[in-house]
Amino acid sequence: MIYSNLPIFIRDFLSGRPGLTLAKQDVIGLYLEKDQLHYIYLTWTRQGLRPTRPGPSLEPYGSVQEPAPWSLKQFLEWMNIFPLVEGHTTAKTRLIYLGLPRDRFFARDLELPPMPMEDALESVKNSLPVCCHLPLEEIYYDIHLCRQEKGNINALILYGSRKDMDVYLNIFRETGHLDSLRGLFPISYGIGAWLSLQQYPMPLGLILRQDSAYELAIYQKNGCLFSGTWPVSEGIAGGAPLITSAKSKFQVPGERIFHFDNSGEPTLALPPTDPLEELPSITENLGVAAGSLALSARQEISIDGNPPHLATIRPLRLFAPIILAFILIASVLTWKVNWDIGDQEQTLSALKLELNGLEEELKPIEQDRQLVREADRFLKEAGEFIKTRPRIFTIINEIALCLPEETWFSNLNFQKGEMTVKGESPDAFKVIESLRSAEIFEQVTLTGSISREKAGTERFSLSLKLKDYEADN
């Protein structure tokens, strides 16, 4: 059984990824290089995910010796023909992961401060026009987010020319497999998933030769941090500046930079025990690396025009087993209760009538009690407002005097010595500095993140704590 990692198994079930499912799902890992296509074909069985012949003329894994992209088209067309041969049974769903050489893509990496992953994703999206050297309307992109040990978030932007990516997407579309395409990514990203499954110590750097370029990829426990390339014509020595810079930036020891093949030393050693032992070595068939993304905990990446997304738990998958168990327990308990209280139904009816009468008598009292509570709350709020009203006017005047030009607040809330404001300004940090210089504030704190609007202004939210508020009241 290939798929035996229980935490990943549970995660896949809750998020809807390959895993426990009522539908039969086959996983296909493909790596398309210049002169051939590597593939693996895995099917869910009672023993787990296992290599399976996709048809009478193909082995569970191997290669198609044709130039790209014709080898890809030929393989996908075979997927349509084989089910018609000798009653071959097909999966209800196929999940196809296609890895390509790194020189088909471009990559940029950013480091963000600690924040929720959803906010980090939006922040990187807003930075795309600056980070990408091609116009957004000419590229497909995806974003891989990786939280580091200190809480900072490393964002790896992977993008490719629409013209180049459409060559592969059109083949999937023409052969009827576009809906099955789960991932389109540099093969180095799939290798990172394979390294994770093999539990290699991290961080780790890997130098790979792919068609016309060498690539340096830096991996960490939670994902891929960096991907850089240089031409094959420059040899291994041509990447020395890039390797030195990456080692310094990501704190990777020199002995943790390996060569994927025999092009240099040290070479990445294969694991002594392989959880994917039924598949060929990754050095023989890089389709294993592409398919590993279906089995690992890595964020799925697909540079196919679909918007970037983070894996989220599907509540229905979590609640369905709980609801079924609850229904079963409730049914048993109901049967037992009905059996025990058969002779007490009349007493229960009398108690219900008495209880209804008491509730009707208590309704006016409860209404009066609610009115008293509301009146008391209103008096307290009115008194608080009267005490602080002169102070509020002074505060607003002080704020207006120290704010930069073209700054305005859309929302202001004052309560118990603290004021929260939301607004826009050409320079949010300048607003914060100006408010911090005011003597009436003890603390000025930025809440949430600063977002830039299309008009060039920056939207922000601040928390302002007043000095000596208790003394004034």
C-alpha positions as a Markdown table, in Angstrom:
| # | Residue | x | y | z |
|---|---|---|---|---|
| 1 | Met | 0.0 | 0.0 | 0.0 |
| 2 | Ile | 1.6 | 3.3 | -1.1 |
| 3 | Tyr | -0.8 | 5.6 | 0.7 |
| 4 | Ser | -0.2 | 5.0 | 4.4 |
| 5 | Asn | 0.3 | 8.4 | 6.1 |
| 6 | Leu | -2.6 | 8.7 | 8.5 |
| 7 | Pro | -2.5 | 12.6 | 9.0 |
| 8 | Ile | -2.3 | 13.1 | 5.2 |
| 9 | Phe | -5.1 | 10.6 | 4.7 |
| 10 | Ile | -7.4 | 12.5 | 7.2 |
| 11 | Arg | -6.4 | 15.9 | 5.6 |
| 12 | Asp | -7.3 | 14.6 | 2.1 |
| 13 | Phe | -10.6 | 13.3 | 3.3 |
| 14 | Leu | -11.6 | 16.6 | 5.0 |
| 15 | Ser | -10.3 | 18.9 | 2.1 |
| 16 | Gly | -11.6 | 16.7 | -0.7 |
| 17 | Arg | -8.2 | 15.9 | -2.1 |
| 18 | Pro | -7.4 | 12.3 | -3.2 |
| 19 | Gly | -8.0 | 10.0 | -0.3 |
| 20 | Leu | -11.0 | 8.3 | 1.2 |
| 21 | Thr | -13.9 | 8.8 | -1.3 |
| 22 | Leu | -16.9 | 7.0 | -2.5 |
| 23 | Ala | -15.8 | 7.7 | -6.1 |
| 24 | Lys | -13.0 | 5.7 | -7.7 |
| 25 | Gln | -10.1 | 8.1 | -8.4 |
| 26 | Asp | -7.0 | 7.3 | -10.4 |
| 27 | Val | -3.8 | 9.4 | -10.0 |
| 28 | Ile | -1.7 | 10.0 | -13.1 |
| 29 | Gly | 1.8 | 11.7 | -12.7 |
| 30 | Leu | 3.3 | 13.0 | -15.9 |
| 31 | Tyr | 6.7 | 14.7 | -16.7 |
| 32 | Leu | 7.0 | 16.1 | -20.2 |
| 33 | Glu | 10.5 | 16.8 | -21.4 |
| 34 | Lys | 11.9 | 17.6 | -24.8 |
| 35 | Asp | 12.0 | 14.1 | -26.3 |
| 36 | Gln | 9.8 | 11.9 | -24.1 |
| 37 | Leu | 6.9 | 11.8 | -21.6 |
| 38 | His | 7.4 | 9.9 | -18.2 |
| 39 | Tyr | 4.2 | 8.6 | -16.7 |
| 40 | Ile | 2.9 | 6.6 | -13.7 |
| 41 | Tyr | -0.7 | 5.4 | -13.3 |
| 42 | Leu | -2.0 | 4.7 | -9.8 |
| 43 | Thr | -5.5 | 3.3 | -8.9 |
| 44 | Trp | -7.3 | 3.0 | -5.6 |
| 45 | Thr | -7.8 | -0.6 | -4.5 |
| 46 | Arg | -8.7 | -2.2 | -1.2 |
| 47 | Gln | -5.0 | -2.3 | -0.4 |
| 48 | Gly | -4.5 | 1.4 | -1.1 |
| 49 | Leu | -3.2 | 3.4 | -4.0 |
| 50 | Arg | -1.2 | 1.0 | -6.3 |
| 51 | Pro | 0.4 | 1.0 | -9.8 |
| 52 | Thr | -2.1 | -0.2 | -12.4 |
| 53 | Arg | -1.9 | -0.8 | -16.1 |
| 54 | Pro | -3.9 | 2.0 | -17.8 |
| 55 | Gly | -4.6 | -0.2 | -20.7 |
| 56 | Pro | -3.7 | -3.5 | -22.5 |
| 57 | Ser | -0.6 | -2.0 | -24.2 |
| 58 | Leu | 0.9 | 0.1 | -21.4 |
| 59 | Glu | 2.8 | -0.8 | -18.2 |
| 60 | Pro | 1.8 | 1.0 | -14.9 |
| 61 | Tyr | 4.7 | 3.3 | -15.4 |
| 62 | Gly | 7.1 | 4.1 | -18.2 |
| 63 | Ser | 7.7 | 6.6 | -21.0 |
| 64 | Val | 6.4 | 7.6 | -24.4 |
| 65 | Gln | 9.3 | 8.2 | -26.8 |
| 66 | Glu | 8.0 | 11.1 | -28.9 |
| 67 | Pro | 8.9 | 14.8 | -29.0 |
| 68 | Ala | 6.9 | 17.2 | -26.9 |
| 69 | Pro | 4.1 | 18.0 | -26.9 |
| 70 | Trp | 3.0 | 15.1 | -29.2 |
| 71 | Ser | 4.0 | 12.5 | -26.6 |
| 72 | Leu | 1.5 | 14.1 | -24.2 |
| 73 | Lys | -1.3 | 14.2 | -26.7 |
| 74 | Gln | -0.7 | 10.6 | -27.7 |
| 75 | Phe | -0.8 | 9.4 | -24.1 |
| 76 | Leu | -4.0 | 11.3 | -23.3 |
| 77 | Glu | -5.6 | 9.9 | -26.5 |
| 78 | Trp | -4.7 | 6.4 | -25.4 |
| 79 | Met | -6.6 | 7.1 | -22.1 |
| 80 | Asn | -9.7 | 7.6 | -24.3 |
| 81 | Ile | -9.1 | 4.4 | -26.4 |
| 82 | Phe | -8.2 | 1.9 | -23.8 |
| 83 | Pro | -11.6 | 1.9 | -21.9 |
| 84 | Leu | -13.1 | 0.6 | -25.2 |
| 85 | Val | -10.7 | -2.3 | -25.5 |
| 86 | Glu | -11.8 | -5.6 | -23.9 |
| 87 | Gly | -14.2 | -4.0 | -21.5 |
| 88 | His | -11.5 | -2.1 | -19.6 |
| 89 | Thr | -13.0 | -0.4 | -16.5 |
| 90 | Thr | -12.2 | 3.3 | -16.1 |
| 91 | Ala | -12.1 | 5.5 | -13.0 |
| 92 | Lys | -15.1 | 7.8 | -12.3 |
| 93 | Thr | -12.5 | 10.5 | -11.8 |
| 94 | Arg | -8.9 | 10.9 | -13.0 |
| 95 | Leu | -6.5 | 13.3 | -11.2 |
| 96 | Ile | -3.7 | 14.3 | -13.6 |
| 97 | Tyr | -0.5 | 16.1 | -12.4 |
| 98 | Leu | 1.7 | 17.4 | -15.2 |
| 99 | Gly | 5.3 | 18.5 | -14.4 |
| 100 | Leu | 7.3 | 20.5 | -16.9 |
| 101 | Pro | 11.0 | 21.6 | -17.0 |
| 102 | Arg | 11.7 | 24.7 | -15.0 |
| 103 | Asp | 12.7 | 26.7 | -18.2 |
| 104 | Arg | 9.0 | 26.8 | -19.1 |
| 105 | Phe | 8.3 | 29.0 | -16.1 |
| 106 | Phe | 9.5 | 32.1 | -14.2 |
| 107 | Ala | 9.7 | 32.4 | -10.4 |
| 108 | Arg | 9.9 | 35.2 | -7.9 |
| 109 | Asp | 10.1 | 34.9 | -4.1 |
| 110 | Leu | 8.9 | 37.3 | -1.4 |
| 111 | Glu | 9.1 | 37.3 | 2.3 |
| 112 | Leu | 6.1 | 38.6 | 4.3 |
| 113 | Pro | 5.8 | 39.3 | 8.0 |
| 114 | Pro | 3.6 | 37.0 | 10.2 |
| 115 | Met | 0.0 | 37.2 | 9.2 |
| 116 | Pro | -2.9 | 34.9 | 8.3 |
| 117 | Met | -2.3 | 32.9 | 5.2 |
| 118 | Glu | -5.4 | 34.3 | 3.5 |
| 119 | Asp | -4.1 | 37.9 | 4.0 |
| 120 | Ala | -0.7 | 36.9 | 2.7 |
| 121 | Leu | -2.2 | 35.5 | -0.4 |
| 122 | Glu | -4.1 | 38.7 | -1.1 |
| 123 | Ser | -1.0 | 40.8 | -0.4 |
| 124 | Val | 1.1 | 38.8 | -2.9 |
| 125 | Lys | -1.7 | 39.1 | -5.5 |
| 126 | Asn | -1.6 | 42.9 | -5.1 |
| 127 | Ser | 2.2 | 42.8 | -5.7 |
| 128 | Leu | 2.1 | 40.8 | -8.9 |
| 129 | Pro | 2.2 | 43.8 | -11.3 |
| 130 | Val | 5.5 | 44.8 | -9.6 |
| 131 | Cys | 7.0 | 41.3 | -9.2 |
| 132 | Cys | 6.3 | 39.8 | -12.7 |
| 133 | His | 8.3 | 41.0 | -15.7 |
| 134 | Leu | 5.4 | 40.2 | -18.0 |
| 135 | Pro | 1.9 | 41.9 | -18.1 |
| 136 | Leu | -0.7 | 40.0 | -16.0 |
| 137 | Glu | -2.9 | 39.6 | -19.0 |
| 138 | Glu | -0.1 | 37.6 | -20.8 |
| 139 | Ile | 0.6 | 35.1 | -18.0 |
| 140 | Tyr | -0.9 | 32.3 | -15.9 |
| 141 | Tyr | 0.3 | 32.2 | -12.4 |
| 142 | Asp | 0.0 | 30.5 | -9.0 |
| 143 | Ile | 1.4 | 31.3 | -5.5 |
| 144 | His | 2.9 | 28.9 | -3.1 |
| 145 | Leu | 2.9 | 30.1 | 0.6 |
| 146 | Cys | 5.2 | 28.6 | 3.1 |
| 147 | Arg | 5.2 | 29.6 | 6.8 |
| 148 | Gln | 8.7 | 29.6 | 8.3 |
| 149 | Glu | 9.8 | 28.8 | 11.9 |
| 150 | Lys | 9.7 | 32.4 | 13.1 |
| 151 | Gly | 6.2 | 33.0 | 11.7 |
| 152 | Asn | 7.3 | 34.8 | 8.6 |
| 153 | Ile | 5.8 | 33.7 | 5.3 |
| 154 | Asn | 7.8 | 32.9 | 2.2 |
| 155 | Ala | 5.8 | 33.4 | -1.0 |
| 156 | Leu | 7.0 | 31.7 | -4.2 |
| 157 | Ile | 5.3 | 33.2 | -7.3 |
| 158 | Leu | 5.4 | 30.8 | -10.3 |
| 159 | Tyr | 4.2 | 32.0 | -13.6 |
| 160 | Gly | 4.4 | 31.2 | -17.3 |
| 161 | Ser | 3.5 | 32.8 | -20.6 |
| 162 | Arg | -0.2 | 32.1 | -21.5 |
| 163 | Lys | 0.9 | 31.4 | -25.1 |
| 164 | Asp | 3.3 | 28.6 | -23.8 |
| 165 | Met | 0.9 | 27.2 | -21.3 |
| 166 | Asp | -2.1 | 27.1 | -23.7 |
| 167 | Val | -0.1 | 24.6 | -25.8 |
| 168 | Tyr | -0.5 | 22.1 | -23.1 |
| 169 | Leu | -4.0 | 23.2 | -21.9 |
| 170 | Asn | -5.4 | 22.9 | -25.5 |
| 171 | Ile | -4.1 | 19.3 | -25.7 |
| 172 | Phe | -6.0 | 18.5 | -22.5 |
| 173 | Arg | -9.0 | 20.3 | -23.8 |
| 174 | Glu | -9.0 | 18.6 | -27.2 |
| 175 | Thr | -8.6 | 15.1 | -25.6 |
| 176 | Gly | -11.4 | 15.8 | -23.1 |
| 177 | His | -9.1 | 15.7 | -20.0 |
| 178 | Leu | -9.0 | 19.3 | -19.0 |
| 179 | Asp | -11.4 | 18.8 | -16.0 |
| 180 | Ser | -9.0 | 16.0 | -14.8 |
| 181 | Leu | -5.9 | 18.3 | -14.8 |
| 182 | Arg | -5.2 | 18.9 | -11.1 |
| 183 | Gly | -1.8 | 20.4 | -11.4 |
| 184 | Leu | 0.5 | 22.1 | -14.0 |
| 185 | Phe | 3.8 | 23.1 | -12.4 |
| 186 | Pro | 7.6 | 23.0 | -12.6 |
| 187 | Ile | 8.8 | 19.4 | -11.9 |
| 188 | Ser | 11.0 | 20.7 | -9.1 |
| 189 | Tyr | 7.8 | 21.5 | -7.1 |
| 190 | Gly | 6.8 | 17.8 | -7.4 |
| 191 | Ile | 10.3 | 16.7 | -6.4 |
| 192 | Gly | 9.7 | 18.8 | -3.2 |
| 193 | Ala | 6.6 | 16.7 | -2.5 |
| 194 | Trp | 8.6 | 13.5 | -3.1 |
| 195 | Leu | 11.3 | 14.7 | -0.6 |
| 196 | Ser | 8.6 | 15.4 | 2.0 |
| 197 | Leu | 7.2 | 11.9 | 1.5 |
| 198 | Gln | 10.7 | 10.4 | 1.9 |
| 199 | Gln | 11.2 | 12.5 | 5.1 |
| 200 | Tyr | 14.5 | 14.0 | 4.1 |
| 201 | Pro | 16.0 | 16.4 | 6.7 |
| 202 | Met | 15.3 | 20.0 | 5.9 |
| 203 | Pro | 16.3 | 22.6 | 4.8 |
| 204 | Leu | 17.7 | 21.1 | 1.6 |
| 205 | Gly | 18.9 | 22.5 | -1.7 |
| 206 | Leu | 18.8 | 20.6 | -4.9 |
| 207 | Ile | 20.5 | 21.3 | -8.3 |
| 208 | Leu | 18.7 | 19.8 | -11.3 |
| 209 | Arg | 19.5 | 19.8 | -14.9 |
| 210 | Gln | 16.4 | 20.0 | -17.2 |
| 211 | Asp | 16.7 | 20.4 | -21.0 |
| 212 | Ser | 18.4 | 23.8 | -21.4 |
| 213 | Ala | 18.8 | 25.0 | -17.9 |
| 214 | Tyr | 20.1 | 24.1 | -14.5 |
| 215 | Glu | 17.8 | 24.9 | -11.5 |
| 216 | Leu | 18.6 | 25.4 | -7.9 |
| 217 | Ala | 15.5 | 24.7 | -5.6 |
| 218 | Ile | 15.5 | 25.3 | -1.9 |
| 219 | Tyr | 13.1 | 23.3 | 0.2 |
| 220 | Gln | 11.9 | 23.5 | 3.8 |
| 221 | Lys | 9.7 | 21.3 | 5.8 |
| 222 | Asn | 6.5 | 23.2 | 4.8 |
| 223 | Gly | 7.3 | 23.8 | 1.2 |
| 224 | Cys | 9.5 | 25.2 | -1.6 |
| 225 | Leu | 11.2 | 28.5 | -0.7 |
| 226 | Phe | 13.2 | 29.3 | -3.8 |
| 227 | Ser | 13.7 | 28.4 | -7.5 |
| 228 | Gly | 16.4 | 29.9 | -9.7 |
| 229 | Thr | 18.0 | 28.9 | -13.0 |
| 230 | Trp | 21.0 | 29.5 | -15.2 |
| 231 | Pro | 21.9 | 28.2 | -18.7 |
| 232 | Val | 23.3 | 24.8 | -19.2 |
| 233 | Ser | 26.0 | 26.3 | -21.4 |
| 234 | Glu | 27.5 | 28.0 | -18.4 |
| 235 | Gly | 28.0 | 24.7 | -16.6 |
| 236 | Ile | 27.7 | 24.1 | -12.9 |
| 237 | Ala | 30.2 | 26.9 | -12.2 |
| 238 | Gly | 27.8 | 29.4 | -13.7 |
| 239 | Gly | 25.4 | 28.9 | -10.8 |
| 240 | Ala | 27.9 | 29.7 | -8.1 |
| 241 | Pro | 26.7 | 33.2 | -7.4 |
| 242 | Leu | 23.1 | 32.1 | -7.3 |
| 243 | Ile | 24.0 | 29.2 | -4.9 |
| 244 | Thr | 26.0 | 31.4 | -2.6 |
| 245 | Ser | 23.2 | 34.0 | -2.4 |
| 246 | Ala | 20.5 | 31.3 | -1.8 |
| 247 | Lys | 22.5 | 29.6 | 1.0 |
| 248 | Ser | 23.0 | 32.9 | 2.8 |
| 249 | Lys | 19.4 | 34.1 | 2.4 |
| 250 | Phe | 17.7 | 30.8 | 3.5 |
| 251 | Gln | 20.4 | 29.6 | 5.9 |
| 252 | Val | 21.1 | 26.4 | 4.1 |
| 253 | Pro | 24.5 | 24.8 | 5.1 |
| 254 | Gly | 26.8 | 24.0 | 2.2 |
| 255 | Glu | 26.7 | 20.3 | 2.8 |
| 256 | Arg | 22.9 | 20.4 | 2.4 |
| 257 | Ile | 23.1 | 21.4 | -1.3 |
| 258 | Phe | 22.9 | 18.3 | -3.4 |
| 259 | His | 23.0 | 17.4 | -7.1 |
| 260 | Phe | 20.0 | 15.4 | -8.4 |
| 261 | Asp | 22.1 | 13.5 | -10.9 |
| 262 | Asn | 25.8 | 12.7 | -11.4 |
| 263 | Ser | 26.6 | 16.2 | -12.8 |
| 264 | Gly | 28.3 | 17.1 | -9.5 |
| 265 | Glu | 29.0 | 16.3 | -5.9 |
| 266 | Pro | 27.5 | 15.6 | -3.5 |
| 267 | Thr | 24.8 | 13.6 | -5.1 |
| 268 | Leu | 21.4 | 13.2 | -3.4 |
| 269 | Ala | 21.3 | 9.8 | -1.8 |
| 270 | Leu | 18.2 | 7.7 | -2.4 |
| 271 | Pro | 16.3 | 6.8 | 0.8 |
| 272 | Pro | 17.1 | 3.5 | 2.5 |
| 273 | Thr | 13.4 | 2.7 | 2.9 |
| 274 | Asp | 10.9 | 4.0 | 0.3 |
| 275 | Pro | 7.2 | 4.4 | 1.1 |
| 276 | Leu | 6.7 | 4.4 | -2.7 |
| 277 | Glu | 8.6 | 1.2 | -3.1 |
| 278 | Glu | 6.2 | -0.2 | -5.7 |
| 279 | Leu | 7.1 | 2.7 | -8.1 |
| 280 | Pro | 10.4 | 3.2 | -10.0 |
| 281 | Ser | 13.2 | 5.4 | -8.7 |
| 282 | Ile | 12.6 | 9.1 | -9.1 |
| 283 | Thr | 15.9 | 9.3 | -11.0 |
| 284 | Glu | 14.5 | 6.9 | -13.6 |
| 285 | Asn | 10.9 | 8.3 | -13.9 |
| 286 | Leu | 10.1 | 11.9 | -12.9 |
| 287 | Gly | 6.4 | 11.1 | -13.3 |
| 288 | Val | 6.8 | 9.8 | -9.7 |
| 289 | Ala | 7.7 | 13.3 | -8.6 |
| 290 | Ala | 4.6 | 14.7 | -10.3 |
| 291 | Gly | 2.3 | 12.1 | -8.8 |
| 292 | Ser | 3.8 | 12.6 | -5.4 |
| 293 | Leu | 1.9 | 15.9 | -5.1 |
| 294 | Ala | -1.3 | 13.9 | -4.8 |
| 295 | Leu | 0.1 | 12.0 | -1.7 |
| 296 | Ser | 2.0 | 14.8 | 0.1 |
| 297 | Ala | 0.9 | 17.6 | 2.4 |
| 298 | Arg | 2.1 | 20.2 | -0.1 |
| 299 | Gln | -0.2 | 23.0 | -1.4 |
| 300 | Glu | -1.4 | 22.1 | -4.9 |
| 301 | Ile | 0.0 | 24.3 | -7.6 |
| 302 | Ser | -1.5 | 24.6 | -11.1 |
| 303 | Ile | -0.4 | 27.3 | -13.5 |
| 304 | Asp | -3.4 | 27.0 | -15.8 |
| 305 | Gly | -5.3 | 30.3 | -15.4 |
| 306 | Asn | -7.4 | 29.3 | -12.4 |
| 307 | Pro | -7.0 | 31.7 | -9.4 |
| 308 | Pro | -4.6 | 30.7 | -6.6 |
| 309 | His | -6.3 | 29.1 | -3.6 |
| 310 | Leu | -5.5 | 27.6 | -0.3 |
| 311 | Ala | -6.7 | 24.2 | 0.7 |
| 312 | Thr | -9.7 | 24.5 | 3.1 |
| 313 | Ile | -11.5 | 21.9 | 5.1 |
| 314 | Arg | -15.0 | 21.0 | 3.7 |
| 315 | Pro | -17.4 | 21.2 | 6.7 |
| 316 | Leu | -19.7 | 18.6 | 5.2 |
| 317 | Arg | -17.0 | 16.0 | 5.1 |
| 318 | Leu | -16.3 | 16.7 | 8.8 |
| 319 | Phe | -20.0 | 16.8 | 9.9 |
| 320 | Ala | -21.3 | 13.8 | 7.9 |
| 321 | Pro | -19.7 | 11.1 | 10.0 |
| 322 | Ile | -20.6 | 12.9 | 13.2 |
| 323 | Ile | -24.2 | 13.4 | 12.1 |
| 324 | Leu | -24.5 | 9.7 | 11.2 |
| 325 | Ala | -23.1 | 8.6 | 14.6 |
| 326 | Phe | -25.4 | 11.1 | 16.3 |
| 327 | Ile | -28.5 | 9.7 | 14.5 |
| 328 | Leu | -27.5 | 6.2 | 15.4 |
| 329 | Ile | -27.1 | 7.0 | 19.1 |
| 330 | Ala | -30.2 | 9.1 | 19.1 |
| 331 | Ser | -32.3 | 6.3 | 17.6 |
| 332 | Val | -31.1 | 3.8 | 20.2 |
| 333 | Leu | -31.7 | 6.2 | 23.1 |
| 334 | Thr | -35.2 | 7.2 | 21.7 |
| 335 | Trp | -36.2 | 3.5 | 21.6 |
| 336 | Lys | -35.0 | 3.0 | 25.1 |
| 337 | Val | -36.8 | 6.1 | 26.4 |
| 338 | Asn | -40.0 | 5.3 | 24.7 |
| 339 | Trp | -39.9 | 1.8 | 26.2 |
| 340 | Asp | -39.3 | 3.2 | 29.8 |
| 341 | Ile | -41.9 | 6.0 | 29.8 |
| 342 | Gly | -44.9 | 4.3 | 28.4 |
| 343 | Asp | -46.7 | 4.4 | 31.7 |
| 344 | Gln | -45.7 | 8.0 | 32.5 |
| 345 | Glu | -47.1 | 9.8 | 29.4 |
| 346 | Gln | -50.2 | 11.1 | 31.2 |
| 347 | Thr | -48.1 | 12.6 | 34.0 |
| 348 | Leu | -45.8 | 14.2 | 31.4 |
| 349 | Ser | -48.8 | 15.7 | 29.6 |
| 350 | Ala | -50.1 | 17.2 | 32.9 |
| 351 | Leu | -46.6 | 18.7 | 33.7 |
| 352 | Lys | -46.4 | 20.2 | 30.2 |
| 353 | Leu | -49.8 | 21.9 | 30.7 |
| 354 | Glu | -48.7 | 23.3 | 34.1 |
| 355 | Leu | -45.4 | 24.4 | 32.7 |
| 356 | Asn | -47.1 | 26.2 | 29.8 |
| 357 | Gly | -49.3 | 28.0 | 32.3 |
| 358 | Leu | -46.4 | 29.2 | 34.4 |
| 359 | Glu | -44.6 | 30.4 | 31.2 |
| 360 | Glu | -47.6 | 32.5 | 30.3 |
| 361 | Glu | -47.7 | 34.0 | 33.8 |
| 362 | Leu | -43.9 | 34.8 | 33.7 |
| 363 | Lys | -44.0 | 36.5 | 30.3 |
| 364 | Pro | -45.2 | 40.0 | 31.6 |
| 365 | Ile | -42.6 | 39.8 | 34.4 |
| 366 | Glu | -39.8 | 38.9 | 32.0 |
| 367 | Gln | -40.9 | 41.7 | 29.6 |
| 368 | Asp | -40.7 | 44.3 | 32.5 |
| 369 | Arg | -37.3 | 42.9 | 33.5 |
| 370 | Gln | -36.0 | 43.4 | 30.0 |
| 371 | Leu | -37.3 | 46.9 | 29.9 |
| 372 | Val | -35.5 | 47.7 | 33.2 |
| 373 | Arg | -32.3 | 46.2 | 31.8 |
| 374 | Glu | -32.5 | 48.3 | 28.6 |
| 375 | Ala | -33.2 | 51.5 | 30.6 |
| 376 | Asp | -30.3 | 50.9 | 32.9 |
| 377 | Arg | -28.0 | 50.3 | 29.9 |
| 378 | Phe | -29.2 | 53.4 | 28.2 |
| 379 | Leu | -28.6 | 55.5 | 31.3 |
| 380 | Lys | -25.0 | 54.2 | 31.7 |
| 381 | Glu | -24.2 | 54.8 | 28.1 |
| 382 | Ala | -25.7 | 58.3 | 28.2 |
| 383 | Gly | -23.7 | 59.1 | 31.3 |
| 384 | Glu | -20.5 | 57.8 | 29.8 |
| 385 | Phe | -21.1 | 59.9 | 26.7 |
| 386 | Ile | -21.8 | 63.1 | 28.7 |
| 387 | Lys | -18.6 | 62.6 | 30.7 |
| 388 | Thr | -16.4 | 62.1 | 27.6 |
| 389 | Arg | -18.1 | 64.4 | 25.1 |
| 390 | Pro | -15.8 | 67.5 | 25.7 |
| 391 | Arg | -12.8 | 65.1 | 25.6 |
| 392 | Ile | -14.0 | 63.7 | 22.3 |
| 393 | Phe | -14.1 | 67.1 | 20.6 |
| 394 | Thr | -10.6 | 67.9 | 21.9 |
| 395 | Ile | -9.3 | 64.6 | 20.6 |
| 396 | Ile | -10.8 | 65.1 | 17.1 |
| 397 | Asn | -9.3 | 68.6 | 16.9 |
| 398 | Glu | -5.9 | 67.2 | 17.9 |
| 399 | Ile | -6.1 | 64.5 | 15.3 |
| 400 | Ala | -7.1 | 67.0 | 12.6 |
| 401 | Leu | -4.1 | 69.2 | 13.3 |
| 402 | Cys | -1.5 | 66.4 | 13.0 |
| 403 | Leu | -2.8 | 64.5 | 10.0 |
| 404 | Pro | -1.1 | 64.7 | 6.7 |
| 405 | Glu | -3.0 | 66.3 | 3.7 |
| 406 | Glu | -5.4 | 64.1 | 1.7 |
| 407 | Thr | -6.0 | 61.9 | 4.7 |
| 408 | Trp | -9.5 | 61.1 | 5.8 |
| 409 | Phe | -11.3 | 58.7 | 8.2 |
| 410 | Ser | -14.3 | 56.7 | 7.0 |
| 411 | Asn | -15.1 | 55.3 | 10.5 |
| 412 | Leu | -14.4 | 56.4 | 14.1 |
| 413 | Asn | -15.4 | 54.6 | 17.2 |
| 414 | Phe | -14.6 | 55.8 | 20.8 |
| 415 | Gln | -15.1 | 53.6 | 23.9 |
| 416 | Lys | -13.5 | 53.5 | 27.3 |
| 417 | Gly | -10.4 | 55.4 | 26.5 |
| 418 | Glu | -9.7 | 53.7 | 23.2 |
| 419 | Met | -10.5 | 54.9 | 19.7 |
| 420 | Thr | -10.5 | 52.8 | 16.6 |
| 421 | Val | -10.4 | 54.5 | 13.2 |
| 422 | Lys | -10.5 | 53.4 | 9.6 |
| 423 | Gly | -9.4 | 55.6 | 6.7 |
| 424 | Glu | -7.3 | 56.2 | 3.6 |
| 425 | Ser | -4.1 | 58.2 | 3.0 |
| 426 | Pro | -1.4 | 58.5 | 0.3 |
| 427 | Asp | 1.0 | 57.3 | 3.0 |
| 428 | Ala | -0.4 | 55.2 | 5.9 |
| 429 | Phe | 2.9 | 55.0 | 7.8 |
| 430 | Lys | 3.2 | 58.8 | 7.8 |
| 431 | Val | -0.3 | 59.0 | 9.4 |
| 432 | Ile | 0.9 | 56.5 | 12.1 |
| 433 | Glu | 4.0 | 58.6 | 12.8 |
| 434 | Ser | 2.0 | 61.8 | 13.0 |
| 435 | Leu | -0.5 | 60.4 | 15.4 |
| 436 | Arg | 2.3 | 58.9 | 17.6 |
| 437 | Ser | 3.8 | 62.4 | 17.9 |
| 438 | Ala | 0.6 | 63.7 | 19.4 |
| 439 | Glu | 0.8 | 64.0 | 23.2 |
| 440 | Ile | -2.8 | 62.9 | 23.8 |
| 441 | Phe | -2.1 | 59.4 | 22.7 |
| 442 | Glu | -0.4 | 56.8 | 24.8 |
| 443 | Gln | -0.3 | 54.2 | 22.1 |
| 444 | Val | -1.0 | 54.1 | 18.3 |
| 445 | Thr | -1.3 | 50.6 | 16.9 |
| 446 | Leu | -1.9 | 49.4 | 13.3 |
| 447 | Thr | -4.6 | 46.7 | 13.3 |
| 448 | Gly | -4.7 | 44.4 | 10.3 |
| 449 | Ser | -2.7 | 45.0 | 7.1 |
| 450 | Ile | -2.3 | 48.1 | 4.9 |
| 451 | Ser | -4.0 | 47.6 | 1.5 |
| 452 | Arg | -3.3 | 49.8 | -1.6 |
| 453 | Glu | -6.3 | 51.0 | -3.6 |
| 454 | Lys | -6.3 | 51.4 | -7.4 |
| 455 | Ala | -6.4 | 55.2 | -6.9 |
| 456 | Gly | -3.0 | 55.0 | -5.2 |
| 457 | Thr | -4.2 | 55.6 | -1.7 |
| 458 | Glu | -3.6 | 53.2 | 1.2 |
| 459 | Arg | -6.4 | 51.8 | 3.3 |
| 460 | Phe | -5.6 | 51.3 | 7.0 |
| 461 | Ser | -7.1 | 50.6 | 10.5 |
| 462 | Leu | -5.7 | 52.1 | 13.7 |
| 463 | Ser | -6.2 | 51.6 | 17.4 |
| 464 | Leu | -5.6 | 54.8 | 19.5 |
| 465 | Lys | -5.2 | 54.6 | 23.3 |
| 466 | Leu | -5.6 | 57.9 | 25.2 |
| 467 | Lys | -3.2 | 59.1 | 28.0 |
| 468 | Asp | -4.6 | 59.5 | 31.5 |
| 469 | Tyr | -8.1 | 58.5 | 30.5 |
| 470 | Glu | -9.1 | 57.2 | 33.9 |
| 471 | Ala | -7.8 | 60.4 | 35.6 |
| 472 | Asp | -10.0 | 62.6 | 33.3 |
| 473 | Asn | -13.1 | 60.7 | 34.3 |
